[in-house]
Amino acid sequence: LEYVPNGGSLDLRRDIARVIYHDELSAEHVLVFPGGQVALQTASLACARDGCRSVVFTPGYQSTVESPLWAADNGGITEIERRPEDGWRVDLDEVRKAIRGNENTTKFLILNEPWNPGGILMTLETQSELIRVCRENDTIVLCDEVYRLLEHEPSGETRLPSMAAAYEKGISAVTMSKPWGGCGITIGWLACRDLSIIRKLIDVQYFGTACVSRASEIQGRMVLASSDFILKERLEIIRTNKESLRIFIEERYREWFSWKRPNAGAIAFVKFEGPWTAEDLGRHLAEVGISIKPAYCFVRKVGVKERGLVDYFRVG
């Protein structure tokens, strides 16, 4: 019943380094949090302060878009749009302009790969070029990787290296709630090879949620011990559900719906081609107990209408 060490117990951090990062990282490169949300917040509070400008992508999971604005003395954000006509890809030209502009104050970039809300995963070539651009400018990259390990191809050939393993100034954010379905365990973590960045994260973490429950840590270790089995079972469910959704969208009701078929995670971003907006559709579906997330949940100031997203919604 004692407090666990700040940043997580050594045994859990060793398990994470071994199971998730195959010992490319060690326990000293991992910080454990009570869930992924607070991990993302801590990373932004630590890295986006002191006049630092940040690059974010929209539409996107709210914390990956807005969290730099929560940091003291932040330098604001540059939003880069992911567009349906481009297959929701990350526009590297826009990234170059954003990072090389702003009088060299852009030192923090937040990604979400696999991308939420679309379940789309960038290519290895795109990841490598993005890292090259960030390295040239000494920019830290925080990658929300909560749907990593849920790539749909049986061989896992589309799986990207974790940002923490691929880039010396990369931070990977992970939670047990998504790949393993361990929502009630409330364990998440940040991983980074740069120990000076780890120290900055510890400084912020100490005044927020310094330590997690030991009971949760033990459950987390149990999950990691059975990781392969759990992931295999969850991927079988995802592939079955994806095929059902494909038939629904591409065959049965193709005049009403369209999408960019996802290749990772348990989510998809769907366009409603009917007479209502996605928000109207959501209200009608809610009346019969069906939940969707309209696109306004994934954008910030400029509305979904102005961005051409009024007909889009997330499932999953």
ChimeraX attribute file (.defattr): number of C-alpha atoms within 10 A of each C-alpha:
attribute: neighborCount
match mode: 1-to-1
recipient: residues
	/A:1	6
	/A:2	6
	/A:3	12
	/A:4	15
	/A:5	13
	/A:6	16
	/A:7	23
	/A:8	24
	/A:9	19
	/A:10	16
	/A:11	13
	/A:12	22
	/A:13	23
	/A:14	19
	/A:15	20
	/A:16	24
	/A:17	20
	/A:18	16
	/A:19	14
	/A:20	15
	/A:21	16
	/A:22	11
	/A:23	14
	/A:24	13
	/A:25	19
	/A:26	18
	/A:27	19
	/A:28	17
	/A:29	21
	/A:30	26
	/A:31	27
	/A:32	29
	/A:33	28
	/A:34	22
	/A:35	21
	/A:36	24
	/A:37	18
	/A:38	17
	/A:39	26
	/A:40	26
	/A:41	20
	/A:42	27
	/A:43	26
	/A:44	28
	/A:45	22
	/A:46	21
	/A:47	25
	/A:48	27
	/A:49	21
	/A:50	13
	/A:51	15
	/A:52	20
	/A:53	26
	/A:54	31
	/A:55	23
	/A:56	23
	/A:57	25
	/A:58	21
	/A:59	27
	/A:60	23
	/A:61	18
	/A:62	14
	/A:63	18
	/A:64	26
	/A:65	26
	/A:66	21
	/A:67	20
	/A:68	32
	/A:69	19
	/A:70	16
	/A:71	21
	/A:72	15
	/A:73	15
	/A:74	19
	/A:75	20
	/A:76	19
	/A:77	22
	/A:78	19
	/A:79	19
	/A:80	18
	/A:81	18
	/A:82	16
	/A:83	16
	/A:84	15
	/A:85	8
	/A:86	9
	/A:87	13
	/A:88	19
	/A:89	17
	/A:90	22
	/A:91	16
	/A:92	15
	/A:93	9
	/A:94	14
	/A:95	21
	/A:96	14
	/A:97	10
	/A:98	22
	/A:99	25
	/A:100	17
	/A:101	11
	/A:102	12
	/A:103	8
	/A:104	14
	/A:105	18
	/A:106	26
	/A:107	22
	/A:108	25
	/A:109	28
	/A:110	25
	/A:111	23
	/A:112	26
	/A:113	23
	/A:114	27
	/A:115	29
	/A:116	28
	/A:117	26
	/A:118	28
	/A:119	25
	/A:120	24
	/A:121	25
	/A:122	18
	/A:123	13
	/A:124	13
	/A:125	10
	/A:126	14
	/A:127	19
	/A:128	15
	/A:129	12
	/A:130	18
	/A:131	22
	/A:132	13
	/A:133	16
	/A:134	24
	/A:135	16
	/A:136	10
	/A:137	17
	/A:138	16
	/A:139	22
	/A:140	23
	/A:141	26
	/A:142	26
	/A:143	23
	/A:144	29
	/A:145	23
	/A:146	23
	/A:147	25
	/A:148	21
	/A:149	21
	/A:150	25
	/A:151	25
	/A:152	21
	/A:153	13
	/A:154	12
	/A:155	8
	/A:156	12
	/A:157	9
	/A:158	16
	/A:159	20
	/A:160	20
	/A:161	14
	/A:162	21
	/A:163	25
	/A:164	25
	/A:165	18
	/A:166	17
	/A:167	21
	/A:168	16
	/A:169	23
	/A:170	26
	/A:171	31
	/A:172	25
	/A:173	26
	/A:174	26
	/A:175	27
	/A:176	22
	/A:177	18
	/A:178	19
	/A:179	22
	/A:180	23
	/A:181	14
	/A:182	15
	/A:183	14
	/A:184	11
	/A:185	20
	/A:186	20
	/A:187	24
	/A:188	24
	/A:189	25
	/A:190	26
	/A:191	29
	/A:192	28
	/A:193	23
	/A:194	16
	/A:195	14
	/A:196	11
	/A:197	20
	/A:198	20
	/A:199	13
	/A:200	15
	/A:201	22
	/A:202	19
	/A:203	14
	/A:204	18
	/A:205	24
	/A:206	13
	/A:207	9
	/A:208	12
	/A:209	16
	/A:210	20
	/A:211	19
	/A:212	22
	/A:213	18
	/A:214	17
	/A:215	10
	/A:216	15
	/A:217	23
	/A:218	15
	/A:219	18
	/A:220	21
	/A:221	17
	/A:222	13
	/A:223	18
	/A:224	20
	/A:225	13
	/A:226	11
	/A:227	15
	/A:228	13
	/A:229	12
	/A:230	15
	/A:231	16
	/A:232	15
	/A:233	11
	/A:234	17
	/A:235	21
	/A:236	13
	/A:237	12
	/A:238	20
	/A:239	20
	/A:240	12
	/A:241	14
	/A:242	19
	/A:243	11
	/A:244	11
	/A:245	16
	/A:246	18
	/A:247	13
	/A:248	15
	/A:249	20
	/A:250	15
	/A:251	11
	/A:252	12
	/A:253	13
	/A:254	15
	/A:255	12
	/A:256	14
	/A:257	18
	/A:258	18
	/A:259	18
	/A:260	16
	/A:261	18
	/A:262	21
	/A:263	23
	/A:264	28
	/A:265	28
	/A:266	25
	/A:267	21
	/A:268	24
	/A:269	24
	/A:270	22
	/A:271	23
	/A:272	20
	/A:273	16
	/A:274	12
	/A:275	10
	/A:276	13
	/A:277	18
	/A:278	25
	/A:279	18
	/A:280	14
	/A:281	18
	/A:282	17
	/A:283	15
	/A:284	14
	/A:285	13
	/A:286	12
	/A:287	9
	/A:288	8
	/A:289	8
	/A:290	10
	/A:291	16
	/A:292	16
	/A:293	17
	/A:294	25
	/A:295	26
	/A:296	19
	/A:297	15
	/A:298	22
	/A:299	21
	/A:300	15
	/A:301	6
	/A:302	9
	/A:303	14
	/A:304	19
	/A:305	12
	/A:306	8
	/A:307	14
	/A:308	12
	/A:309	20
	/A:310	20
	/A:311	22
	/A:312	23
	/A:313	25
	/A:314	21
	/A:315	15
	/A:316	15
